[in-house]
Amino acid sequence: MIVLKDVSFQYEGCEEGVHGIDLTVCDGECVVLTGPSGGGKTTLTRLLNGLAPSYYQGTKKGDLWINDTEIASLPAWKIGQEIGSVFQDPKSQFFSSELAGEVAFACENYGMAKQEIRKRTDEAIVSMGLETLRVRPLDVLSSGEKQRVAVASVYALRPHTYVCDEPTANLDSEGATRLAGILRKLKDEGNTLIIAEHRLAWLSGIADRFVYVSEGTIQWEKTPAQMRELSEEERKRYGLREVTETEASLPGVPANAGEENFFCRNLTCRRKKLLIFENLNLSLPAGKITALTGRNGAGKTTLAMVLAGLQKQSGGEIYIGGKKLSAGKRRKVVWYSSNDTGTQFFTTSVTEELLLHSDASSGRLEHARTLLKTLGLYAYKETHPAALSGGQKQRLSIACGLLSGREILLFDEPTSGLDGGNMRKIAAVLTVAAAEGKTIGVITHDKELMQACCNFRWEFELSL
């Protein structure tokens, strides 16, 4: 059993944190922490796994117990043995350079016998559907594949409690379904699950309670039945996503729709001798939003980087405005927002970043001000981009693209890990941009985003 009694935590040099948290999680229970981005869910997970305040420094008050033992009295190795953690950014918890070594690392660290390590590693890799990637270097995996590796590495250790922060943020539908099956099995075996999550539909049949965390406090708790009874208006007010599975029924891109605008022909790409895709044909029509979908590892991110001129193709041609353009020329006319937003900011404030790729005319300044307000970033206009939360960085990246002056905009997983309210804000600004004639491609697994703003859907098939 895990008990938090009047727990508060404030990060060093920052007002953000949580306060007055009272929460009891029984053995074998699955508790889902949900609520708006920046509401305090991640901080709660850091308190539960002991990373706050041991790693994330700050001031902690109140009592936090696990199995009748104050967690502050336990050494880090013991906490890690009792509580397995899957972080929001899987790269931040990797210690190895290749997949199998990463999955085995925790077991090796605890000195298990070689035969047991091999057995657990094999079981974890099979459970997460990673067999074909076993010997792959981690740096060539997609974001969704990395997330599955992170889950597998924790699963191999077999802790009694699992704390997961947005475990499906980058997973495709198949990956989320597979993860749901694993978590259901763990729960049936008596393990305790604490999951911070915005995507709620996949948790059907697993979650026992939903705890709504906002402004650093627990606002309310509801059962799955009570969550299903929430009206659409109530969900929007709380910034929640759909509680039941939704389908995004979109037509495919019409034949020759983008041939006067933006299209590629027989595009092929290899990376480190691996074939990513070959003989690919794609058109993106102007004034429309096209969802680029497909399984994790299919090559969607690589495709976007090739289209934007950030990576060279091995074969094929790319045409913009009827002209075949080289990678260097494409970089000047195509905007690409990475799914790793932490690597694409260069200035010391949100405002500077917004205006980096555009002039500072009165019209641009007004547009920037409007975007910041619409995306909930105006209060952070003088903040260093590195100090923003993951969701805030995503919204800033989108705002930068919309202000860049480029006519072709490619966004990679722009709503991964975002609550329903911020997802709807992004859908709204993309819809406005498309209405102004922008060509927009969105790499996404987010069915709710597709339903909210996309006009067409292009499905990426694995080449291998």
Residue pairs with C-beta under 8 A, 6 or more apart in sequence:
1 24
1 25
1 26
1 27
1 65
1 66
1 67
1 68
2 23
2 24
2 25
2 48
2 64
2 65
2 66
2 161
2 192
2 194
3 23
3 24
3 25
3 63
3 64
3 65
4 21
4 22
4 23
4 24
4 47
4 62
4 63
4 64
4 65
5 22
5 62
5 63
5 64
5 65
6 20
6 21
6 22
6 61
6 62
6 63
7 18
7 20
7 21
7 22
7 47
7 60
7 61
7 62
7 63
7 64
8 17
8 18
8 19
8 20
8 21
8 59
8 60
8 61
8 62
9 17
9 18
9 19
9 43
9 47
9 52
9 53
9 58
9 59
9 60
9 61
10 16
10 17
10 19
10 58
10 59
11 17
11 43
11 56
11 57
11 58
12 57
12 58
12 59
14 58
16 38
16 40
16 43
16 216
17 40
17 43
17 58
17 216
18 40
18 43
18 44
18 47
18 213
18 216
18 217
19 216
19 217
20 217
21 44
21 62
21 217
21 218
22 218
23 31
23 211
23 218
25 31
25 192
25 194
26 192
27 160
27 190
27 192
28 187
28 190
28 191
28 192
29 192
29 193
29 208
29 209
30 183
30 187
30 192
30 193
30 194
30 195
30 203
30 206
30 207
30 208
30 209
31 193
31 194
31 195
31 207
31 208
31 209
31 211
32 195
32 196
32 197
32 200
32 203
32 207
32 209
32 210
32 211
33 41
33 44
33 45
33 194
33 195
33 196
33 197
33 211
33 213
34 41
34 196
34 197
34 198
34 200
34 210
34 211
34 212
34 213
34 240
34 419
35 41
35 212
35 213
35 214
35 219
35 238
35 239
35 419
36 214
36 238
36 239
36 419
36 421
36 422
37 198
37 389
37 390
37 391
37 392
37 417
37 418
37 419
37 422
38 389
38 391
38 392
39 213
39 214
39 215
39 216
40 213
40 214
40 215
40 216
40 217
41 165
41 196
41 213
42 88
42 165
42 196
43 52
43 216
44 196
44 213
45 85
45 163
45 164
45 165
45 194
45 196
46 52
46 55
46 56
47 60
47 64
48 64
48 71
48 83
48 163
48 194
49 79
49 80
49 83
49 85
49 163
50 71
50 74
50 76
50 79
50 83
51 85
52 58
52 60
53 59
53 60
54 76
60 72
63 70
64 70
64 71
64 72
65 71
66 74
66 82
66 83
66 161
67 82
71 79
74 82
77 110
80 106
80 157
80 159
81 110
81 157
81 159
82 159
82 160
82 161
83 159
83 160
83 161
83 162
83 163
84 154
84 155
84 157
84 159
84 161
84 162
84 163
85 93
85 154
85 162
85 163
85 164
85 165
86 93
86 147
86 150
86 151
86 154
86 162
86 163
86 164
86 165
86 167
87 93
87 150
87 165
88 165
88 166
88 169
88 390
88 417
89 390
90 143
90 146
90 147
90 149
90 150
91 138
91 146
93 150
93 153
94 102
94 138
94 146
94 149
94 150
95 102
95 105
96 102
96 104
96 105
96 138
97 137
97 138
97 139
98 135
98 136
98 137
98 138
99 125
99 130
99 133
99 134
99 135
99 136
99 137
99 138
99 141
99 149
100 121
100 125
100 134
100 135
102 138
102 149
102 153
103 121
103 124
103 125
103 130
103 149
103 152
103 153
103 156
104 117
104 118
104 120
104 121
104 156
105 153
106 153
106 154
106 156
106 157
107 116
107 117
107 120
107 121
107 156
107 157
108 117
110 157
112 120
120 156
120 157
120 158
121 156
123 155
123 156
124 152
124 153
124 155
124 156
125 131
125 134
125 152
127 152
127 155
127 178
127 182
128 148
128 149
128 151
128 152
128 155
128 178
128 179
128 182
129 148
129 174
129 175
129 178
130 145
130 148
130 149
130 152
133 141
133 145
133 297
137 272
138 146
138 149
140 271
140 272
140 274
141 149
141 297
142 170
142 296
142 297
142 298
142 300
142 301
143 170
143 296
143 301
143 339
143 340
143 413
143 416
144 170
144 171
144 172
144 175
144 296
144 297
144 445
145 296
145 297
146 170
147 167
147 168
147 169
147 170
147 171
147 175
148 171
148 175
148 178
148 179
148 296
151 164
151 167
151 179
151 182
154 162
155 182
155 186
159 191
160 191
160 192
161 191
161 192
161 193
161 194
162 183
162 186
162 191
162 192
162 193
162 194
162 195
163 194
163 195
164 193
164 194
164 195
164 196
164 197
165 196
166 196
166 197
166 198
166 416
166 417
167 179
167 195
167 197
168 175
168 176
168 179
168 197
168 199
168 202
169 199
169 416
169 417
170 296
170 339
170 413
170 416
170 445
171 179
171 296
171 445
172 294
172 295
172 296
172 445
173 445
173 447
174 295
175 295
175 296
176 199
176 202
177 202
179 202
180 202
180 203
180 205
180 206
183 193
183 195
183 206
184 205
184 206
186 193
187 193
187 206
193 206
195 203
195 207
197 203
198 241
198 417
198 418
198 419
198 420
199 241
200 207
200 210
200 227
200 240
200 241
200 242
200 243
201 241
201 242
201 243
201 244
201 245
201 246
202 245
204 224
204 243
204 244
204 245
207 224
208 223
208 224
209 221
209 222
209 223
210 221
210 222
210 223
210 224
210 227
211 218
211 220
211 221
212 218
212 219
212 220
212 221
212 222
212 238
213 219
214 238
222 230
224 243
227 243
228 243
228 244
230 238
230 240
230 243
235 241
235 242
235 243
235 420
236 420
236 421
236 424
238 420
239 419
239 420
239 421
239 422
240 419
240 420
241 419
241 420
241 423
241 448
242 420
242 448
246 447
246 448
246 451
247 447
248 291
248 447
248 448
248 450
248 451
248 454
248 457
250 291
250 450
250 454
250 455
250 456
250 457
251 456
251 457
252 456
252 457
252 458
252 459
253 282
253 283
253 284
253 285
253 290
253 456
253 457
253 458
254 285
254 456
256 283
257 283
257 285
257 288
257 456
258 282
258 283
258 284
258 285
258 286
258 439
259 283
259 319
260 321
260 322
261 283
261 284
261 285
261 286
261 320
261 321
261 439
262 283
262 284
262 286
262 307
262 319
262 320
262 321
262 408
262 439
263 281
263 282
263 283
263 284
263 318
263 319
264 280
264 281
264 282
264 307
264 316
264 317
264 318
264 319
265 281
265 316
265 317
265 318
265 319
266 279
266 280
266 281
266 315
266 316
266 317
267 277
267 278
267 279
267 280
267 281
267 282
267 303
267 306
267 313
267 315
267 316
267 317
267 318
268 275
268 277
268 278
268 279
268 280
268 313
268 314
268 315
268 316
269 275
269 276
269 277
269 278
269 299
269 302
269 303
269 306
269 311
269 313
269 314
270 276
270 314
271 302
271 311
275 463
275 464
276 299
276 302
276 303
276 463
277 298
277 299
277 302
277 303
277 460
277 463
278 315
278 463
279 316
280 303
280 316
282 303
282 458
284 290
284 408
284 439
284 440
284 441
285 439
285 456
286 407
286 437
286 438
286 439
287 434
287 435
287 437
287 438
287 439
288 434
288 439
288 440
288 455
288 456
289 430
289 431
289 434
289 440
289 441
289 442
289 453
289 454
289 455
289 456
290 440
290 441
290 442
290 454
290 455
290 456
290 457
290 458
291 442
291 444
291 449
291 450
291 454
291 456
291 457
291 458
292 300
292 303
292 304
292 441
292 442
292 443
292 444
292 458
292 460
293 300
293 443
293 444
293 445
293 450
293 457
293 458
293 459
293 460
294 300
294 459
294 460
294 461
294 462
295 460
295 462
297 462
298 460
298 461
298 462
298 463
299 460
299 462
299 463
300 412
300 443
300 460
301 338
301 339
301 412
301 443
302 311
303 460
304 336
304 410
304 412
304 441
304 443
305 311
305 336
306 312
306 313
306 318
306 327
307 318
307 330
307 334
307 336
307 410
307 441
308 330
308 331
308 334
308 335
308 336
308 410
309 325
309 326
309 327
309 328
309 329
309 330
309 331
309 334
310 327
310 331
310 336
311 327
312 327
317 324
318 324
318 325
318 330
319 325
320 330
320 333
320 334
320 408
325 333
333 406
333 407
333 408
334 406
334 408
334 409
334 410
335 401
335 404
335 406
335 408
335 409
335 410
336 410
336 412
337 344
337 397
337 398
337 400
337 401
337 409
337 410
337 411
337 412
337 414
338 344
338 397
338 412
339 412
339 413
339 416
339 443
341 390
341 393
341 394
341 396
341 397
342 386
342 393
344 397
345 353
345 385
345 386
345 393
345 396
345 397
346 353
346 356
347 353
347 356
347 385
348 384
349 381
349 382
349 383
349 384
349 385
350 372
350 377
350 380
350 381
350 382
350 383
350 385
350 388
350 396
351 368
351 381
351 382
353 385
353 396
353 400
354 368
354 371
354 372
354 396
354 399
354 400
354 403
355 364
355 365
355 368
355 403
356 400
357 400
357 403
357 404
357 405
358 364
358 403
358 404
358 405
364 403
367 403
368 399
368 403
369 378
371 377
371 399
371 402
371 403
371 429
372 378
372 381
372 399
374 425
374 428
374 429
375 395
375 396
375 398
375 399
375 422
375 425
375 426
375 429
376 392
376 395
376 422
376 425
377 392
377 395
377 396
377 399
380 388
380 392
385 393
385 396
388 396
390 417
391 417
391 418
391 419
391 422
394 414
394 415
394 416
394 417
394 418
394 426
395 422
395 425
395 426
397 411
397 414
398 411
398 414
398 426
398 429
398 430
399 429
401 409
401 411
402 409
402 429
402 433
402 438
407 437
407 438
407 439
408 438
408 439
408 441
409 433
409 438
409 439
409 440
409 441
410 440
410 441
410 442
410 443
411 430
411 440
411 441
411 442
411 443
412 443
413 443
413 444
413 445
413 446
414 426
414 442
414 444
414 449
415 422
415 423
415 426
415 444
415 446
415 449
416 445
416 446
418 426
420 448
423 446
423 448
423 449
423 452
424 452
426 449
427 449
427 452
427 453
428 453
430 440
430 442
430 453
431 453
433 440
434 440
434 453
434 455
442 449
442 454
444 450
450 457
